[in-house]
């Protein structure tokens, strides 16, 4: 796995709506926050499952954090995905109870905060979002969606922190997500007409 894959924003086809809203600067803070959270959730879920299937479970980081700083440094240094190991280490540090549930939640919050900060940075670079008032509104909308986003990601992290197997994502043939808009557009397509001789049979 490439370095920084789990938390890197992939500005590919999945982020098309987000990039369009940022570039045009015409969408509302509600629309942009919804796009960012959905795109970030999908990418992180996919990257997390791939990382945890190919590498070690995060329970290795949690157990090392319970022993000594030296053991924790060693566990992080040999973990296959360095970025994931470091953010899990930070989650252990900020967690109050050090339980898998609490560490998973703390780690997911750190992930969300990075995406929120990055979104605000990208927004500031686009003409339509350079207003401080608009960016404050965007930050507020992102915060409103934080708990829902965090709960989805924390559920995956907690399994690995407990040493459980994390199942992978199913691959779609086209590599695209089936969205409500796609389903509607498909249903509105005209059906091909059968030849008259077939209809009369």
C-alpha positions as CSV (number, residue, x, y, z in Angstrom):
1,X,0.0,0.0,0.0
2,X,1.3,3.4,-0.9
3,X,2.2,5.8,1.9
4,X,-0.7,8.1,3.1
5,X,-3.3,6.2,1.2
6,X,-5.9,6.0,4.0
7,X,-6.2,9.7,4.6
8,X,-5.3,11.2,1.2
9,X,-8.1,12.9,-0.6
10,X,-8.5,11.1,-4.0
11,X,-9.6,13.7,-6.4
12,X,-10.8,11.2,-9.0
13,X,-14.2,10.3,-10.4
14,X,-15.8,9.7,-6.9
15,X,-15.0,13.3,-6.0
16,X,-16.5,14.9,-9.1
17,X,-19.4,16.5,-7.3
18,X,-17.1,17.9,-4.6
19,X,-14.6,19.3,-7.1
20,X,-17.5,20.9,-9.1
21,X,-18.9,22.6,-6.1
22,X,-15.5,23.9,-5.1
23,X,-14.6,25.1,-8.5
24,X,-18.0,26.8,-9.3
25,X,-18.4,28.3,-5.8
26,X,-22.1,28.3,-6.4
27,X,-23.2,25.5,-4.1
28,X,-24.4,25.9,-0.6
29,X,-22.4,24.9,2.5
30,X,-24.9,22.2,3.1
31,X,-24.3,20.7,-0.4
32,X,-20.6,20.9,-0.1
33,X,-20.4,19.4,3.4
34,X,-22.7,16.5,2.3
35,X,-20.5,15.8,-0.8
36,X,-17.3,15.9,1.2
37,X,-18.5,13.6,4.0
38,X,-19.9,11.1,1.5
39,X,-16.8,11.0,-0.7
40,X,-14.4,10.9,2.3
41,X,-16.4,8.1,4.0
42,X,-16.4,6.0,0.9
43,X,-12.7,6.4,0.2
44,X,-11.7,5.8,3.9
45,X,-13.8,2.7,4.2
46,X,-12.3,1.2,1.1
47,X,-8.7,2.1,2.0
48,X,-9.1,1.0,5.6
49,X,-10.5,-2.4,4.6
50,X,-7.8,-3.0,2.1
51,X,-5.1,-1.9,4.6
52,X,-6.4,-4.1,7.4
53,X,-6.9,-7.1,5.2
54,X,-3.4,-7.0,3.8
55,X,-1.6,-5.9,7.0
56,X,-1.7,-6.5,10.8
57,X,-4.7,-5.8,12.9
58,X,-4.7,-2.6,14.9
59,X,-4.8,-4.6,18.2
60,X,-1.0,-4.7,17.9
61,X,-0.9,-0.9,18.3
62,X,-3.3,-0.9,21.2
63,X,-1.5,-3.6,23.1
64,X,1.8,-1.8,22.6
65,X,0.3,1.4,23.8
66,X,-0.6,-0.4,27.1
67,X,3.0,-1.4,27.8
68,X,5.6,1.3,27.1
69,X,6.4,4.2,24.8
70,X,9.3,2.1,23.4
71,X,7.0,-0.8,22.6
72,X,4.6,1.5,20.9
73,X,7.3,3.1,18.8
74,X,8.4,-0.4,17.7
75,X,4.9,-1.5,16.9
76,X,4.3,1.6,14.8
77,X,7.6,1.2,13.0
78,X,6.8,-2.3,11.7
79,X,3.1,-1.8,11.0
80,X,2.5,-2.2,7.2
81,X,0.6,1.1,6.8
82,X,2.6,3.7,8.6
83,X,0.1,6.5,8.4
84,X,-2.7,4.3,9.8
85,X,-0.4,3.2,12.6
86,X,0.5,6.8,13.5
87,X,-3.1,8.0,13.6
88,X,-4.1,4.9,15.6
89,X,-1.2,5.7,18.0
90,X,-2.6,9.3,18.3
91,X,-6.0,7.8,18.9
92,X,-4.6,5.8,21.8
93,X,-3.0,8.9,23.3
94,X,-6.2,11.0,23.2
95,X,-8.5,8.1,24.3
96,X,-9.6,8.3,27.9
97,X,-10.4,4.7,28.7
98,X,-8.0,3.0,26.2
99,X,-10.8,0.6,25.3
100,X,-11.1,-0.6,21.7
101,X,-14.4,1.3,21.4
102,X,-13.0,4.6,22.8
103,X,-9.7,4.4,20.8
104,X,-11.7,3.7,17.6
105,X,-13.9,6.7,18.2
106,X,-10.9,8.9,19.0
107,X,-9.0,7.8,15.9
108,X,-12.1,8.3,13.7
109,X,-12.5,11.8,15.1
110,X,-8.8,12.6,14.2
111,X,-9.5,11.4,10.7
112,X,-12.6,13.5,10.3
113,X,-10.8,16.6,11.6
114,X,-8.1,16.2,9.0
115,X,-10.7,15.9,6.2
116,X,-12.5,19.0,7.5
117,X,-9.3,21.0,7.8
118,X,-8.3,20.0,4.3
119,X,-11.7,20.8,2.9
120,X,-11.5,24.3,4.3
121,X,-8.0,24.8,2.9
122,X,-9.2,23.7,-0.6
123,X,-12.3,25.9,-0.2
124,X,-10.1,29.0,0.6
125,X,-8.2,28.4,-2.7
126,X,-11.4,28.7,-4.8
127,X,-12.8,32.1,-5.5
128,X,-16.4,31.3,-4.5
129,X,-15.3,30.1,-1.1
130,X,-12.9,32.9,-0.1
131,X,-15.5,34.6,2.1
132,X,-14.8,33.9,5.7
133,X,-18.6,33.8,6.4
134,X,-19.1,31.1,3.8
135,X,-16.2,29.0,5.2
136,X,-17.5,29.4,8.8
137,X,-20.9,28.1,7.5
138,X,-19.1,25.2,5.8
139,X,-17.2,24.3,9.0
140,X,-20.5,24.3,10.9
141,X,-22.1,22.0,8.4
142,X,-19.2,19.6,8.5
143,X,-19.4,19.6,12.3
144,X,-23.1,18.7,12.1
145,X,-22.1,15.6,10.1
146,X,-19.2,14.5,12.2
147,X,-20.9,12.1,14.6
148,X,-22.5,10.1,11.7
149,X,-19.2,10.0,9.8
150,X,-17.2,9.0,12.9
151,X,-19.6,6.2,13.8
152,X,-19.2,4.5,10.4
153,X,-15.4,4.6,10.4
154,X,-15.1,3.8,14.1
155,X,-17.0,0.5,13.6
156,X,-14.3,-0.7,11.2
157,X,-11.5,0.5,13.4
158,X,-13.0,-1.1,16.5
159,X,-13.1,-4.6,14.9
160,X,-9.4,-4.4,14.1
161,X,-8.6,-3.1,17.6
162,X,-10.3,-6.1,19.0
163,X,-8.3,-8.4,16.7
164,X,-11.3,-9.3,14.6
165,X,-11.2,-9.9,10.9
166,X,-12.3,-6.9,8.8
167,X,-14.2,-8.0,5.7
168,X,-13.3,-6.3,2.4
169,X,-15.5,-4.3,0.0
170,X,-17.3,-5.9,-2.9
171,X,-16.0,-4.7,-6.2
172,X,-18.3,-3.3,-8.8
173,X,-17.6,-4.2,-12.4
174,X,-17.6,-0.6,-13.6
175,X,-15.9,0.7,-10.5
176,X,-18.7,3.2,-9.9
177,X,-21.1,3.6,-7.0
178,X,-24.7,3.1,-7.7
179,X,-26.3,6.4,-6.6
180,X,-29.9,7.5,-6.5
181,X,-29.3,9.8,-9.4
182,X,-27.9,7.0,-11.5
183,X,-30.9,4.8,-10.8
184,X,-33.3,7.6,-11.7
185,X,-31.5,8.3,-15.0
186,X,-31.5,4.6,-15.8
187,X,-35.3,4.3,-15.2
188,X,-35.9,7.3,-17.5
189,X,-34.0,5.9,-20.4
190,X,-36.4,4.9,-23.3
191,X,-36.7,1.2,-23.7
192,X,-35.7,-0.2,-27.1
193,X,-38.7,-1.0,-29.3
194,X,-39.1,-4.5,-30.5
195,X,-39.7,-5.1,-34.3
196,X,-43.5,-5.1,-35.2
197,X,-43.3,-8.7,-36.3
198,X,-42.1,-9.8,-32.9
199,X,-44.9,-7.8,-31.1
200,X,-47.6,-9.5,-33.2
201,X,-46.4,-13.1,-32.4
